[in-house]
């Protein structure tokens, strides 16, 4: 069967797409054009996918048709030739990511044979990023990884790189592409067998490059309105089925006969130039100008023709005899517009277009098949125009820098003469405007290939400076190092550890204490990379982990009572008290441990707290908040202290500026027998609200035999940013006095942003991010200057967590991927939480509280049974199922718990290396909605992580809050506290207003608030944006006093919030990270 296919289109859910691009509208216009098969486009968008499921019905294998074929006419009172239109599931994905130090923006088309595979693919992408804000989702997903997902989730589908020469968003694009298929897709390159050439190139241009010989060149319209269908299309002669079309694209001899093309000059990126400057150059002229615009002095937008010449290794196209043919056509409305002397969208053109469609059946029939004599009988001018077009006798005015080119079939004077002698139609008068000069035909022989640009910059290996060398080599028994931001603190600490090990210190005697588990992992990973064979016995962990390690050395069976388990203990101890009374006791317990942690004078514990502590002792348990105080008490026991001191010969402590009284006492007690290396930055002490006290840093400095050192060379920040941060922190009375010097050259920038309100602040930040990444789609590219940043280069910081809502909403609206650190993880939401507890139970990691949560999710177990279990089950039990055998509960509840036990055994036996296996049955068993987004996301997460132990480990690791993932191609949203220890090329700090930053509950906190902003500012390596609003939540805002402490001359520019934008798009969701 011979048929025409246009497989790359967009739905109404894509930006700047006509609302008429629904399935009925696409069907109607496909009949007008004469197109048998069209892509659905955008099947990744949830609402469009729902429409596809509702309105389409299966036809031939892998294809669909409308259930209701009675669609409104595309043209009033015009019935084109009958045509049974088919649909193929397609979607375009925009990948924006960084590879080899360069931002890549690649668009790919996904072809799918069935709704089930499309649904699985959508669920996979939904676990990665936002697929709801735009029909063409923007994901921080490497094109290689996208192809891998296609191969896994759509085994019978395939991927085709889209419009491969478009400068901004394509495989070979001059602005953000690659130089070869292999560079982009790596080991998966063999799975690519077709390329979409795009409107600005044709097969002749592509066949100048021998590396593309093995690929089938396809063409599609990429239309955003149904009237633009068929601008380019594919010609096939094969069975009408997905499998046959796939085979034909993979091997054109099996039925891919050719393509219908734009004249490439008509594409809006054919030549080089600057649209705003009115400059349009061919590649030779561009090289004469060194790629610089003669009007504005900035680099020109390099077009497709130039880029092809860069990669070409032939002077003429090589087309094998059996290669598919191509036809270059001009859309009929453009031909009519030229003849009639009006715009192609005018009513005059529409009237004649409708009449011709009604007479000749379809646009492609008229342009390709109807004999010229027959057309000339209707209109000799139209017949002559189509004759010239079919013969390629056209006049070409090339497009450039986003401006479409124009193809003419008549010289201006010629058509005036012809229109004077005859009219197109008897009832039609010709109105004509002067035509702009044409660029003329391109050179018959292409210019010689351009030499591609090369990057000769190399990154030097890190070298120790004199201060770092001294800190690493010092033999002092107690060392305290004041290390400014970006001075290589962790690097110096790891090098110190490596030197100690090289000097003969046994690894099991080396202990490193950090403030976060992430920092502990980083130290271990860095040390592993340097000294793999000696790392395993070294301890690297938090103060809590360190103390718990030794407490369990003394009592191996010791159990930790966390927040939820504490509540169970209180219910058992004080069963007669109500929730409010138990809450009071819980607060007393917290205050008790806080007083011990900070060594404050405290009243003796109340009888209830004493009862709680005694009960924990009987259980051989310790409260989570009491781990460090309990360790300090144990140090008074000579045997316990000897055990610890015999093991700890050398202690390193990171972030020493943030220690509290108990932690300081721990370090100084160990310093009696061990050597100590403490490092931190007094100017970054930001945890006073947790009991930390900066005085201990300076107090340790005054200890006998302690040596004070400093690291003042900054390797992170541009000088402009460092100077601004330094101006701020110098207003503190208690500070490090480190005079930081930047090693990086000038080139950074500091911006002040002012918005009318919080919503406009978010809007301004989102628009600026689009500019920094060089635009996220063709619309924003046309509006803003290019940037060389990618999403993960950018962070938005704020003082209070509640600020995230407005900021994230604006990112969602624009389809910008983001990750919000510190938020509650999705798997703890009520709709999905039973699966979390089930995985912990299945892997033996569940606490009593987890087990009770799981029981409570079962239909048939009510509050009465749960209250009974809470009273009877030991909180520290290691075998809940054995304990249950001794508790009498209602029979239906016991049967349900027994069924749960069977389900657990069934799942354990079947999960193997894929924890997702069987989770659907588990979700159904505990009464969850299998179609709920969070359930699908949880199952996809399990599939991605592998075995159930790996999944359970991940769940526990992230249960407190979502953790920043430096691998994610996404903008990072986090509090200033959460950003400590991180760095980003670009940082936005939002909400710099009095009452928000500084956020003061007492005047004594002002210096800590200033340090917090200092920490936030020094996260920025290249560009820093300080943002404030004039009004927030209906209240006038005053600028933060801290802004006045930064010299005005340091700001590069001031940016004002934009005007209110038009109607919002459907909002998406946060990037979902494992």
Number of C-alpha atoms within 10 A of each C-alpha: 8 13 15 22 29 29 29 31 28 30 30 20 24 23 17 12 17 18 14 17 23 20 21 20 19 26 30 24 24 30 23 28 26 25 26 19 24 27 25 27 30 29 29 27 24 20 15 22 21 11 14 21 11 11 15 17 15 15 14 14 14 21 23 25 21 21 11 10 12 10 13 11 17 22 18 10 10 17 19 25 16 11 16 13 20 24 28 24 27 25 27 26 23 23 24 29 26 21 13 6 10 15 20 29 33 29 25 25 24 26 27 26 23 19 16 12 18 24 17 16 19 19 21 21 22 25 23 23 27 25 29 25 25 26 27 28 26 26 29 28 23 21 25 16 12 19 22 16 15 21 16 14 20 23 12 17 22 20 24 21 23 28 29 26 28 32 25 28 28 25 29 26 24 22 23 22 23 21 15 15 17 14 14 20 21 12 10 15 15 10 15 19 19 22 23 23 25 26 28 29 27 24 24 14 20 24 22 23 20 14 14 16 15 12 16 22 27 29 31 28 25 24 22 21 21 27 19 16 26 31 20 29 27 24 23 24 19 17 17 20 17 21 16 19 21 21 15 20 22 19 16 22 14 17 22 27 20 23 25 27 27 26 24 27 28 23 25 22 31 33 31 28 28 24 16 10 11 11 15 23 25 21 27 15 12 21 13 10 14 12 20 17 21 14 11 11 9 11 15 22 26 27 31 31 23 25 25 23 23 20 20 24 17 15 15 15 17 17 14 9 7 9 16 20 14 20 20 17 21 24 18 20 18 18 21 22 20 24 25 23 21 18 16 19 11 11 11 18 23 17 12 17 20 20 16 19 23 18 15 18 22 24 25 21 16 22 22 16 10 15 14 20 13 13 20 16 11 15 18 19 22 20 21 17 24 26 20 15 23 16 11 14 14 19 19 20 22 29 26 29 25 22 18 18 22 20 25 20 21 20 12 16 9 10 18 15 10 15 18 10 8 12 17 19 15 8 6 11 13 17 10 16 10 7 10 9 8 15 17 11 12 13 8 7 8 18 16 14 18 17 10 10 7 6 5 6 6 6 6 6 6 8 8 14 11 11 17 26 14 16 24 20 12 15 11 15 15 23 22 25 24 27 29 25 26 23 23 21 22 20 16 21 24 22 21 21 25 20 14 17 17 12 9 8 15 15 19 16 18 23 21 25 25 22 17 15 15 15 19 18 14 15 22 21 15 16 22 15 11 14 14 12 10 16 21 14 13 17 21 24 24 20 21 19 17 19 20 22 16 17 21 12 14 14 13 11 13 18 19 20 22 14 13 12 18 19 18 22 20 21 18 17 16 16 15 10 12 10 13 9 11 19 14 11 19 19 11 16 22 15 15 20 19 19 18 19 25 20 15 11 8 11 8 9 14 13 10 17 19 13 15 21 18 13 16 21 13 9 16 15 20 20 22 16 21 20 22 24 21 18 21 19 10 16 19 10 10 9 12 17 17 13 14 17 19 11 13 19 20 25 21 24 23 24 24 28 24 25 27 22 19 21 21 21 17 18 21 15 15 20 19 10 15 21 18 24 27 24 27 24 24 25 27 26 24 26 17 14 9 13 17 22 19 24 16 20 25 16 10 20 20 13 12 9 11 16 19 18 18 22 28 21 22 20 15 23 29 23 22 23 27 24 17 23 21 19 15 21 25 15 14 14 9 14 18 19 15 17 11 19 17 20 13 14 10 13 11 20 20 21 17 19 21 22 23 18 21 21 21 22 27 26 26 23 24 22 19 17 24 26 20 21 24 25 23 22 16 13 12 15 19 17 12 16 13 18 15 16 23 27 25 24 24 25 28 26 27 27 24 16 16 10 19 20 11 16 23 24 19 23 25 25 19 22 28 28 30 29 26 27 19 18 15 15 19 19 20 17 12 11 16 22 19 26 23 22 25 27 24 23 19 19 16 13 18 21 22 23 19 19 17 18 17 22 24 17 19 17 13 15 18 13 9 11 18 17 15 13 18 20 16 15 18 17 22 20 14 14 11 16 12 10 13 15 10 10 13 12 17 12 9 12 18 18 13 16 19 13 13 19 15 12 18 18 12 14 22 17 9 14 16 14 14 17 26 23 20 16 22 17 14 20 18 11 15 19 14 21 15 16 9 11 14 22 22 21 22 21 22 21 21 23 19 16 19 17 17 24 19 15 24 24 16 15 19 13 13 15 16 13 15 19 21 19 15 11 9 23 26 27 25 26 26 24 23 22 18 17 21 15 17 15 21 21 20 25 26 26 23 27 29 26 23 16 14 18 23 22 16 14 9 7 7 9 15 16 19 22 20 24 22 23 25 24 24 29 28 26 28 28 25 21 23 28 25 20 26 27 25 18 16 17 9 9 9 12 20 14 19 18 14 20 17 10 16 17 12 12 9 14 18 16 13 13 15 15 19 14 10 9 8 6 6 10 16 14 18 23 20 23 26 21 19 21
